[in-house]
Each structure stands twice: as structure tokens, then as C-alpha cells.
Amino acid sequence: MQVRVCHRSLVLASFRVAQVQGMFDLPAREEWVEEFAADLPLENLSWQIGLIVGPSGSGKTSLGRALFGEEAYVSGYDWPDNAAIVDAFPPHYSVREIVQALSAVGFSSPPHWLKRYRELSAGQQFRCDLARALLEDKPVVVLDEFSSLVDRRAARVCCASVARALRRRGRPKLVALTCHRDIIPWLDPDWIYDTWSRQFFRRSSRGRPPVRLTIHAAHRDLWGVFSPHHYLSTEIHRSARCFVACWEKEAVAFTSYLPMYGVAGACREHRTVVLPDFQGLGIGNAVSEWLGGWLKAQGRRFYSITSHPAMIRHRARSRVWKLLRFGHAHAARWSTHSAGRLTATFLYVGPAWQQEKHHGQTPATQAPAAP
């Protein structure tokens, strides 16, 4: 696919414009014309994600529009200021579709879905834009300023989330326009066009870089950092045994368990939360499964009851969890928080965590990409 990009800018005559032209020996013109040719051999290439990368002013936006048309180009969305996020999506989308799209891009914090767009962090706003793009009924979506306004680590996490969602759904095709090259291994695009070198590159999918977590025992007072982001409750039981997961020395997730009173050798998951900027990498599932393996190594059984859609989907497909029950929780057996809600009860059946392999060091686990 060969395309010639031409960008025209009118020169508005004025005294100051004439002064600048004289000072820098610029020719007097009615318009400035910038043009370049690009060759992107996409016709016979099977692809899902593309990336146009280069410095500001190098023609990324013009190229994206020329290749895929104005109807594919998105520079952001107009979000209403008087509606929660779940109400701010166009009315023809169902709540189920909205929740699935938000979860798919790693924005899995229901309390934050009730906020207005302007009340969200930059990373959360970016995820909302990505979720809306996923729902677009278009063959191709071209997103400008991709990840430009968010913290770089949050940008990497967002890219991994949306890449996984797009490859799972198979639609729409995404073309990201950005000046940031650090997202390349996390977005894992099928092709890249560099507007600085005018070169096109094909890439085979390599998967995102691994996320190495270190997990430490923690005091339950640390729950205060994570409690605003739990989908169900801000409370924690005084008997909870707590752990914190760190990525590159920064706390990103919290998990805890309680003994199941009256059931010998059994424990249940109590609270597991991942901070919003780190959702979408599979960290929550990884720490839950580490906890199950750690308890199993001590000869204890680990049960978990959840109503979170993403966790239920993951565990239903996973070989390390066994589904025991799906329905409305019974308050007498589990907890008053779960009573009456549609929940799934799982038993961890995966391997025990082999502490001896770590020679007594801080327990660590590798966070996999969620399926």
C-alpha cells in the first residue's frame, strides 16, 4: 500500500509574519506544503495491531488519516460531564457490553465506573477511551496520541491489556499513533512504520515482557491503600493474614485469607485487590494462585468465592481451579457480604508452592498474562 501524504498550511499575511519571513529569509508564500511518500505493504499481511511511531510533527496523524480515512481516526471522545462512566457510553451499548469492554482493557474497578470521566486518573481515562474503541463497529480504529498522557508504566500495562483483548476478540483492527517507543514490546504490534526513518517493519508476536512479583507478608493496616479499589467492600477482618505484591519495588497488589471456622485445614480468600494502574496483566489471578500454592504446601485447602466477572472467567478456564458451586451464596456458610449475590465458589487444585526452591528468601511468583 503506497500513499503520498500532503499537508497544506495557509500562511496568513500580517506585519509580524512578514517580519519573521525577513528575519529568517523565508520565502513569501500563500501556503506551506509538506509532503512525503510512504510504502506500507499491508495488502497481503494478516494483522490485528499496527503502530505508527515517530517524533512530533513527523506526519503520524496525516499518515494514519491518509491510510485508513477520517472515519477510522479517533483523537479522543466527548464524554458527558453529568454522567457516570457506565452511563457515558452511547445508549445502544448494554451494561454487559460496557462492563466486558472495561474489564478487557484492565479497568476492573466497579467503584470507579460510577465516577465521571473527568474524575478519573489519566490512566483510567485512557482505558475508558480504549474500551470505547473496542466497542466501535469499525473494521479499523486509528487512535492518535496513544498513551501520550499517562505515566509510562501505566502506559505499558494499558498496552498489554488492550493487546490481549484485541487478539482475543479479533476486532477491530487497531492502529496506534505515538511518539513513545517504550510501549512496543507491551503492545506487541504486528507491524510498525517509523515516520522518522520512513521504514516499515513486520513483527512476529513475541508476547509481552514478564512481570516479576515479590510477595511479602504485610500488616492489615496496609489495606487502607487498596480498600478504595475493591469491587465489594472497604472492610477487612481483624483475623486476616495479609500479603502485598510488589513490582519493581512498588506495591501493586494486596491479598489475604481467613481460616474457615469449623472446617479443619481449610482457608478462604478474603480480599484481593490490584491497584487500577496495574490491572489487566493477570496480577490479581497470579497472587491468588500463589496464595493457594503457598497454603497447599502447608497441607491446607484454599477456597475462593467471587462474583467478579473477570475472575470467574479466568478460573473457569484454568486447570488450577475447580468450580464447586455457581449460584447465590448462602450467608450461613460463607459471608454476609456474599449472601444473595450470584457467585462462583472455587477450590485451588494447582501445585504447591515449593518454598525450599527459594532457600528461605522472600516468596516470589511470576505473573502470567490472563488467558
N, C-alpha and C positions, 0 to 999 in steps of 0.2 A: 504494500500500500504506500504509494508515493503521494505526498501532499506538499503544496507550496503555501507557506504561511506569509501573509502580508498584513502588516499592522500600520494603519494610517492615522496620523495625528495632525489636526488642523493647527496652524500657527496663527494665533490671534494677535494681530498687529497692535502695538502700543508703544509709547515712548520708552518704557523700560525694556520691552522686548528688543527694540532697535538698539538700545544701549548694550545689552548683553551680546547681541549679534556683532556689534562693533568691537567690544572688548575681547571677544574670543574668536574673531574672524570667522564667524558662522555665516554661511550664505543665506541671503534673504529668500525665503521660500514661503509658499502658501500652506504647505503641509510637509511633514516629515514622514518618510516611508521607510519602514524596517521590514525586511523580508528574508526568509531562508527556506530551504528545501529540506524535507525530512523523509527518510525511507524506513517505514516500519512494516516488515513482511508478515502481516497478521493473517493474510487470506487463508493460508493452509496450516495455521497454528491453532491447536486446541488450547484454550486458555481460560482462566477464571479471574485472575487478578493481574493487572498491569500497573506499572509505576513509571511516571514521567518525573524525573528529578533533575534539578539544576538550580543555580543561583537565582536570586530575584531579578526579574527583568530579562530573563533569558528566553522567554517565549513559551513557558509551560502552559499557561492558560490559553493562549492563542492556538497552540498546537492541539490541546485537548478539545477545544471547540471545533477546530477545523477537521479533526479526525472523526468525531462522533456526533457533532451537531449540537445546536443550542438546547435541544430538548433533553439531551443527556447531561448537560452541565449543571452542577449544583455548587453554589458557593456558600450555602447555609440555608436555613429555613426560617420562616417567620413564625415564631412561637407566641401564642397569645399570652398576655401578661396577667390575665384574670382567670387562669385555669391551671389545675394540677397537670402534671405531665401526662397522666393517663387520660385526661380529658383534652389535652392539647393536640393529640394526633387527629388527623382527619376523621370525621364521624363514620365513614364507611368501614373503618377497621374495627373488629371486635376486640373486647378486652383480652380475650385469649390470644389473638394475634399480636397485640401490643406487648403483653407480658412475655410471650415467646421471643419476640424481637429484642426486647430489652435484655432478657436473660442471655440471648445468643451472643450479644456483644459484651457480655460481662457486667452489665449493670443489674445486679441481682439483689438490690436493697429496696424492698417494698416500701419502707417508711419514706424513702427519698422519692418514690414515684408520686407521692402525694404533694410534693413541693412544686412551685412554679419554676419554669426553666431558668429564670434569672437568679433564683435562689440556690441553684446547683453550682458545684465547683466546675472549673473549666474542663476537667477530665470527664465529669458526669455529663456536661453539656455535649461534649464531643461524642460520647457514647449514644446520647439521645439522637443526635444527627445521624450517626451510623445506623441505629435501629430504624429510623425513618427511611433511610436509603435502602435498607434491606427489604422494606415493605413496598418500595416503589414498583409499579407494574411497568418496568422498562427493561429492555434487553441489556443495556449498558448504563451505568451511572458513573459520571466523571465528578469526583469530589476535589474541589480546589482547597488550597491551604491545609492539606491533610496533616493533622497532628501538630500544626504550627503553634497553636495557642495553649498547649498543655505541657506540663512537666515532662522531661524526656523519658523518665522511667515509666510514667503513666502512659506516655505515647507508645512505648514498646508493648506494654500489657494490652492496650486497646487494639493495637495492630494484630497481636496474636489471637485475640478474641474474635475479631471480625474475620480474619483469615480462616479460622476454623469454622465459623458459622457459614461463610460463603461456600467453602468447599463441601460442607455437609448439605447445604440447600441446593447448590448448583445454579443459583440465580440471585440477583442479577450479576452480570459481569461488572467488576469494579476497576476503574482506572483512578489511581491516586496521584494528585499533583502536589509535589512537596519540594522544599529545599533541604530537607533533613535526610541524610544518608544512613543515620543510625538505625532507622526502622527497617532497613532492607531485610536483615535476617529474620525479623519478627513478623513482618508482613508476608515474607516468603513469596514474592510475586513470580509469575510465570515468565514475564518479560520486563525489561527495563529500557527506557530511552533516556539518554543523558543529553540534555539540551546544551550543556557546556561543550562536550566533545562531539556532539552530533552523531553519537554512536548508539546502535541498537544491540541489546544483549538478550539472548534466551537463557532461561534458568530452569534447571530441573528442581523440583521441590526437594528441599533438604530438611524440612521441619524446623521449628523454632529452636533457639538455643535452650539448653536445660536450665531449670530453676532449682538451685540447691538451697534447701531449707535446713536451718539448725533449730532444733526444738528444745526448749528449756522448761523446767518446772517454774511455775510463776505463782505469786500470791493472788488471791481473788480480787484484791484491790485494783489490779490491772484491768479488770473487767470494765471499769469506768471509761477507758479509752475506746472500747469496742462496743459497748452496750447500745449506743445510738444507732448502730447499723444492723442490729439483729432483727430478723424479719418478724419475730413473735413477741419477745419480751425483753425488757431492760433489767430484769431482776436476775440474781444468781443465788443459788442455795449456799448457805454458810458451810455446808459439808463438802462442797465441790472440790475436787482435785483438779488443778488448773495447769495449763501449759501455754506457752507463747511460741509461735514460729517466726523466725527471722530470716530475711533475705538480704544478703549483703549488709548485715549488721543492723538492719532496720526491722522493727516489729511489724508484721503484716497480717498475722492471723492469731486467733485465740481458740483453744478448745478445752473442754473439761468433761468430767464424768462424775457420776454418783454411784454408790453401791445400790443394788436393788434389794431393798429390805425384805427379808423373808424368803429370798431365793439365794441359796448358798452358791458362792463362786460366780455370781453374775453382777455385771455393771451395765449402766446405760449411759449413752451420750447425753450430756446436759446442755451445753451451749457451744456452738462452733460458729465463728464469725471471721470473715476476711474483710479487711478494710476496702472501701469502694475502689480506690485507685489500683488495687491488685486483684480484683475479681476478674474471672474469665480465663485464668491459667490452669485451673484444676487444683488450686492450693487447698481449698476447703475440703475436697474429697481426699487429697493426699494426707492432710493432717488427721482426718477421721480414720483413715485406713492405717496410718502409723499408730494411732492410739489403740485401735483394735488389735494390731500385731503386738504392741507392747504389753497389753493386758493378757493376750493369749500366751505369751512367753512366760507369764506368771501363773498359768493354769486357770485363768478366768475367762468367762464368756462375756462378749461385748455386744449389747443390743443398741439399736438406734431407732427412734421413732421420729419421723419428719413429715411435714406437709409441704416442704419446699419443692416446687415442681422440678427444678434442675437437679436437685439431689436424688429425687425419686427416679428420674430418667436414668441418671448415671448408674445408680445402684441396681436398677432392674436389669441393666445390660452387663453388669460387672460379674466376674466369676468369684470375687472375694466377698460378695454379699449374698445372703439367702433371704428371699422375701418370705416372711412368716404370715403377714396379715395386711390386707388393704381394706380400709373402711373407716368407720368413725371410732375414734379412740374411746376407751372406757376409763372413766375417771378413777375408779377403784383400783385399777391395775397400774395405770401409768401416771399421768399428772393432770392436775386441774387445768393447766394451760392447754393441754392437748384434747381435753374432753369435748366431744361434739364436732370436732373438725375432721375432714376427710384426710386420713393419714396413712402412711405405709410404715410397717414395722419390719426391720431387717436384723439379721444376725450376721456378725462378721465371721466368715469361714475361710479367710485367707491365711497366708503363712504367719507364723510367729516372728516377731522382730528379734533377730539374733544379736543380743547385746554383747556377747563375747567377741563378735567380729570387730567391735568398735573399741575393744580394750579399755572399757570403762569411761570413754570420752563422752562428751555431750552427744546425746542421740541426734541423729540426722536422718533426713529422708529426702528422696528425690521427688519433686512434684511433677507428675506426668501431665500431658495435655489431656483434658477431659475428652472422652470419646464424642 
